[in-house]
């Protein structure tokens, strides 16, 4: 899915992009480093570019955990 600048995503869309379940997505959205916007007490959204940036950061963190051989 190509994410367009300025667009927002629902929790369902984020879950689909990340390949996780909706309940797991809601747990993830409670992490302090996850870029969620609480629209109301029941609705959360994420800016597409913020999700991409967060994914890049997570990828860099996971790459830092690898050995120098890449494994």
C-alpha positions in Angstrom: 0.0 0.0 0.0 1.4 3.3 -1.0 1.0 5.9 1.7 0.2 9.4 0.5 1.5 12.5 2.3 -1.0 14.1 4.6 -3.3 11.1 4.8 -4.4 9.5 8.0 -4.9 5.9 8.8 -7.4 4.1 11.0 -6.2 1.5 13.5 -7.5 -1.2 11.1 -5.5 0.2 8.2 -2.4 0.4 10.4 -2.9 -3.2 11.5 -3.2 -4.3 7.9 -0.1 -2.4 6.9 1.9 -3.9 9.8 0.4 -7.4 9.3 -0.9 -7.6 12.9 -4.3 -8.1 14.5 -6.5 -5.2 15.5 -6.2 -6.0 19.2 -2.4 -6.1 18.9 -2.6 -2.7 17.0 -4.5 -1.2 19.9 -1.8 -2.4 22.3 0.9 -1.0 20.1 -0.9 2.3 20.0 -0.6 2.6 23.7 3.2 2.6 23.5 4.7 6.0 24.3 6.9 5.9 21.1 4.0 5.1 18.7 2.7 8.2 16.8 -1.0 7.9 17.5 -3.5 10.8 17.6 -6.5 10.3 19.9 -9.4 11.9 18.1 -11.8 11.0 20.8 -11.9 8.5 23.7 -12.9 5.8 21.2 -11.2 6.8 18.0 -7.5 6.8 17.2 -5.7 7.7 13.9 -2.2 7.8 12.7 -0.6 10.1 10.1 0.7 8.0 7.2 4.1 9.7 7.2 4.4 9.3 11.0 3.8 5.5 10.6 6.4 5.3 7.9 8.9 7.2 10.1 8.1 5.0 13.1 8.6 1.9 11.0 12.0 3.3 9.7 13.0 3.9 13.3 12.0 0.4 14.4 13.9 -1.1 11.4 17.1 0.8 12.4 16.7 -0.4 16.0 16.4 -4.0 14.9 19.4 -3.7 12.6 21.4 -2.4 15.5 20.7 -5.6 17.3 22.3 -7.7 14.6 25.8 -9.1 14.7 28.4 -7.6 12.4 27.9 -10.6 10.1 24.3 -9.5 9.6 22.7 -12.4 11.5 
